[in-house]
Amino acid sequence: MLCVWWDQKGVIYYELLKPGETVNTQRYRQQMTDLDRVLREKRPEYQQRQHKVILLHDNAPAHKAKQVQETIESFRWEILQHAAYTLDLAPSDYYLFASMGHALAEQRFTSYED
């Protein structure tokens, strides 16, 4: 599973999980903490609080967990409410996966490490 966060400038942070791993509350909370750190490194305007973070994520249990919500609130991020899933409203299909498809066309991977 690939977990990825991006903005209008491109990919900010990603984590590739090993086969069989899932995103639970603890992992998602850690991902949010890692994302906050990487944002401070890659986006100086965020560090200076000139731009706010608006996070769009779905309603998965890990995303809605109290510990995760408290972590997000401590970062002063805004959560954009996720609409009910429909094929024509999935931003990742249009922006992320289309670009990845072009970049990875005809690539072959023989192992997880590749």
Secondary structure, DSSP 8 states (H G I E B T S, - for coil): -EEEEEETTEEEEEEE--TT----HHHHHHHHHHHHHHHHHH-HHHHTTSS--EEE----HHHH-HHHHHHHHHTT-EEE------GGG-HIIIIIHHHHHHHTTT----STT-
